[in-house]
Amino acid sequence: MQRTLTAYQTQSTGFATIVARRPLTPTEEKQHDALAAEASPYLQRLLRTVGWPSDAQIRSALVPLLGGQPELQWCAGQAALQEAATPGDRKQAVRLIDQALIALGGPQRYGTVTKVVGGQVKPLPIDDPAHVDARRAAAGLPPLAQDLTELQAALPPSPAPPGLQRPVVLHQVCESYTSQEALNTPLTTPQRDMLARQADQLVEQDQASRFGQPGARSMAVVDAESTAWLETVLSKFGWPSANRSDPQLAFNAWLLAQHADLTRPLQACVLDLIGQQKSTQLEAQNLAYLTDRVRLAQGQEQLYGTQVTYDDVQGRATPSRLADPLHVNERRARIGLSSIEDYLKLFDRPRP
């Protein structure tokens, strides 16, 4: 058992190392899929026949393999919680449960899955947060505030962004939104942290409204607030690209701009600024999504096929007005996007 799990873990870690540097090649994708197809039923059989392993080394090899399989991760968490004998065991068990719930698109129960926003440790959304400490106590865990305080104390200082490689030029498309000075003045740490926290809160509202979560406000109200925030940020600070702020803030700001469809000139300005300042592959991909959005709004054909129309009868998605479809995969591959065929499969739903 130990040798099999270690072999799976070694292969899985190898793929994760590659993905951190570049997209998988088609051959590597097939190898990755074959590994998942082989490992998943083995893990299911292991948990069904053995239960949660008592051996710490086996558990350490098993836990990383559960990532990406939320249903299995949930079952493993439940089994681990029943067998937990130490505070560390209990924390590992409820974390597996929380990770599974988050991966399935819901809120977590115990608050063990956190993120760092603007220099502050923050739990991801929690179901019934008023009673989270009661659930934690029942699982033998300390209050959530205690855990967050310990995590905050251990948090290393956030690294300074690398800075612009060349000055940003104020083009006419952005003259009504920002200035040459704002675009090129370095952001201070307090400014970056403040913007990161504000953007994170706006994105949470954005996603809640778009996915129809209970208690979410109307999409129109949320988008108006996000657009007003973007206008203020551009005016005072310029565009918070990854080389001026941090990757998560840059992503959140892009996401809000992507949804600012009622203010097309703002989207066009952001498109120009990302085009000038992109410094990571993710920013290049975000640029592709916004490029397609802006081009379609201007009556042009999109370049990357990121914007789709969905056929409820056929249960399939197709790109909206795609330019030069024969070479779309070449354009997508240059910025690390999957093929258009694989992308469209993400939208497929079984026909009723």
KAJORA-V193588 format. One record per backbone hydrogen bond with DSSP energy under -0.5 kcal/mol. CO is the residue of the C=O (numbers start at 1). NH is the residue of the N-H. E is the energy in kcal/mol with one decimal. If there is no record, write none. Layout:
# KAJORA-V193588
co->CO nh->NH e->E
co->CO nh->NH e->E
This chain:
# KAJORA-V193588
co->1 nh->5 e->-2.6
co->2 nh->6 e->-2.4
co->3 nh->7 e->-2.2
co->4 nh->8 e->-2.3
co->5 nh->9 e->-2.8
co->6 nh->10 e->-2.7
co->7 nh->11 e->-2.1
co->8 nh->12 e->-2.6
co->9 nh->13 e->-2.9
co->10 nh->14 e->-1.9
co->11 nh->15 e->-1.9
co->12 nh->16 e->-2.2
co->13 nh->17 e->-2.3
co->14 nh->18 e->-1.7
co->15 nh->19 e->-2.7
co->16 nh->20 e->-1.6
co->17 nh->21 e->-0.5
co->18 nh->21 e->-1.5
co->18 nh->22 e->-2.8
co->25 nh->29 e->-2.8
co->26 nh->30 e->-1.9
co->27 nh->31 e->-2.1
co->28 nh->32 e->-2.8
co->29 nh->33 e->-2.7
co->30 nh->34 e->-2.3
co->31 nh->35 e->-2.1
co->32 nh->36 e->-2.3
co->33 nh->37 e->-2.5
co->34 nh->38 e->-1.6
co->35 nh->39 e->-3.1
co->36 nh->40 e->-2.4
co->37 nh->41 e->-0.6
co->38 nh->42 e->-0.9
co->39 nh->43 e->-2.6
co->40 nh->44 e->-2.2
co->41 nh->45 e->-2.5
co->42 nh->46 e->-2.4
co->43 nh->47 e->-2.5
co->44 nh->48 e->-2.2
co->45 nh->49 e->-2.5
co->46 nh->50 e->-2.8
co->46 nh->51 e->-1.0
co->51 nh->53 e->-0.5
co->55 nh->59 e->-2.1
co->56 nh->60 e->-2.3
co->57 nh->61 e->-1.4
co->58 nh->62 e->-2.0
co->59 nh->63 e->-2.7
co->60 nh->64 e->-0.6
co->61 nh->65 e->-0.5
co->62 nh->65 e->-0.8
co->62 nh->66 e->-0.7
co->63 nh->66 e->-1.5
co->64 nh->67 e->-0.9
co->66 nh->69 e->-1.9
co->69 nh->73 e->-2.7
co->70 nh->74 e->-2.7
co->71 nh->75 e->-2.0
co->72 nh->76 e->-2.5
co->73 nh->77 e->-2.3
co->74 nh->78 e->-2.2
co->75 nh->79 e->-2.3
co->76 nh->80 e->-2.8
co->77 nh->81 e->-2.2
co->78 nh->82 e->-1.6
co->79 nh->83 e->-1.4
co->80 nh->84 e->-1.0
co->86 nh->90 e->-2.5
co->87 nh->91 e->-2.5
co->88 nh->92 e->-2.2
co->89 nh->93 e->-2.2
co->90 nh->94 e->-2.5
co->91 nh->95 e->-1.9
co->92 nh->96 e->-1.9
co->93 nh->97 e->-1.7
co->94 nh->98 e->-2.8
co->95 nh->99 e->-3.1
co->96 nh->100 e->-2.1
co->97 nh->101 e->-2.2
co->98 nh->102 e->-2.5
co->99 nh->103 e->-2.4
co->100 nh->104 e->-1.7
co->101 nh->106 e->-2.5
co->102 nh->105 e->-1.8
co->108 nh->127 e->-3.4
co->112 nh->114 e->-0.7
co->113 nh->124 e->-2.7
co->115 nh->117 e->-0.6
co->115 nh->122 e->-3.3
co->117 nh->120 e->-1.3
co->120 nh->117 e->-3.0
co->122 nh->115 e->-2.7
co->125 nh->108 e->-2.5
co->126 nh->129 e->-0.6
co->128 nh->131 e->-1.9
co->129 nh->132 e->-1.3
co->131 nh->135 e->-1.8
co->132 nh->136 e->-2.5
co->133 nh->137 e->-2.5
co->134 nh->138 e->-2.0
co->135 nh->139 e->-1.3
co->136 nh->141 e->-3.3
co->137 nh->140 e->-1.5
co->143 nh->146 e->-0.6
co->143 nh->147 e->-1.4
co->144 nh->148 e->-2.6
co->145 nh->149 e->-2.3
co->146 nh->150 e->-2.0
co->147 nh->151 e->-2.5
co->148 nh->152 e->-2.6
co->149 nh->153 e->-2.1
co->150 nh->154 e->-1.5
co->152 nh->155 e->-1.0
co->169 nh->171 e->-1.0
co->171 nh->174 e->-1.9
co->171 nh->175 e->-0.6
co->172 nh->175 e->-1.1
co->174 nh->177 e->-2.0
co->174 nh->178 e->-2.0
co->179 nh->183 e->-2.1
co->180 nh->184 e->-1.1
co->181 nh->184 e->-0.5
co->181 nh->185 e->-1.3
co->188 nh->192 e->-2.6
co->189 nh->193 e->-2.7
co->190 nh->194 e->-2.4
co->191 nh->195 e->-2.5
co->192 nh->196 e->-2.4
co->193 nh->197 e->-2.2
co->194 nh->198 e->-2.3
co->195 nh->199 e->-2.8
co->196 nh->200 e->-2.2
co->197 nh->201 e->-1.9
co->198 nh->202 e->-2.1
co->199 nh->203 e->-2.5
co->200 nh->204 e->-2.1
co->201 nh->205 e->-1.9
co->202 nh->206 e->-2.6
co->203 nh->207 e->-2.9
co->204 nh->208 e->-2.1
co->205 nh->209 e->-2.3
co->206 nh->210 e->-2.1
co->207 nh->211 e->-2.1
co->208 nh->213 e->-2.5
co->209 nh->212 e->-0.7
co->213 nh->216 e->-2.1
co->218 nh->222 e->-2.2
co->219 nh->223 e->-2.9
co->220 nh->224 e->-1.9
co->221 nh->225 e->-2.0
co->222 nh->226 e->-2.4
co->223 nh->227 e->-2.5
co->224 nh->228 e->-2.2
co->225 nh->229 e->-2.1
co->226 nh->230 e->-2.4
co->227 nh->231 e->-2.3
co->228 nh->232 e->-2.0
co->229 nh->233 e->-2.7
co->230 nh->234 e->-2.7
co->231 nh->235 e->-2.0
co->232 nh->236 e->-2.4
co->233 nh->237 e->-3.2
co->233 nh->238 e->-1.1
co->234 nh->238 e->-0.8
co->239 nh->241 e->-2.1
co->241 nh->244 e->-1.8
co->241 nh->245 e->-2.1
co->243 nh->163 e->-2.2
co->246 nh->250 e->-2.4
co->247 nh->251 e->-2.3
co->248 nh->252 e->-2.8
co->249 nh->253 e->-2.6
co->250 nh->254 e->-2.0
co->251 nh->255 e->-2.6
co->252 nh->256 e->-2.1
co->253 nh->257 e->-2.0
co->254 nh->258 e->-2.8
co->255 nh->259 e->-1.1
co->257 nh->260 e->-1.5
co->259 nh->261 e->-1.3
co->260 nh->263 e->-1.8
co->263 nh->266 e->-0.7
co->263 nh->267 e->-1.6
co->264 nh->268 e->-2.4
co->265 nh->269 e->-2.0
co->266 nh->270 e->-2.6
co->267 nh->271 e->-2.4
co->268 nh->272 e->-1.8
co->269 nh->273 e->-2.2
co->270 nh->274 e->-2.9
co->271 nh->275 e->-2.0
co->272 nh->276 e->-1.4
co->273 nh->277 e->-2.1
co->274 nh->278 e->-2.2
co->280 nh->284 e->-1.7
co->281 nh->285 e->-2.2
co->282 nh->286 e->-2.7
co->283 nh->287 e->-2.3
co->284 nh->288 e->-1.5
co->285 nh->289 e->-2.0
co->286 nh->290 e->-2.5
co->287 nh->291 e->-2.6
co->288 nh->292 e->-2.3
co->289 nh->293 e->-1.9
co->290 nh->294 e->-2.8
co->291 nh->295 e->-2.7
co->292 nh->296 e->-2.3
co->293 nh->297 e->-1.8
co->294 nh->298 e->-1.5
co->295 nh->300 e->-3.1
co->296 nh->299 e->-1.6
co->302 nh->323 e->-3.0
co->306 nh->308 e->-0.5
co->307 nh->320 e->-2.6
co->309 nh->318 e->-2.5
co->310 nh->312 e->-0.8
co->311 nh->315 e->-2.2
co->311 nh->316 e->-1.1
co->315 nh->349 e->-1.3
co->316 nh->311 e->-3.3
co->318 nh->309 e->-3.0
co->319 nh->321 e->-0.6
co->320 nh->302 e->-0.6
co->321 nh->302 e->-2.6
co->324 nh->327 e->-1.7
co->325 nh->328 e->-1.2
co->327 nh->331 e->-1.8
co->328 nh->332 e->-2.6
co->329 nh->333 e->-2.6
co->330 nh->334 e->-1.7
co->331 nh->335 e->-0.6
co->332 nh->335 e->-1.1
co->332 nh->337 e->-2.6
co->333 nh->336 e->-1.5
co->339 nh->343 e->-2.3
co->340 nh->344 e->-2.3
co->341 nh->345 e->-1.2
co->342 nh->346 e->-0.7
co->343 nh->346 e->-1.1
co->344 nh->347 e->-1.5
co->345 nh->348 e->-1.0
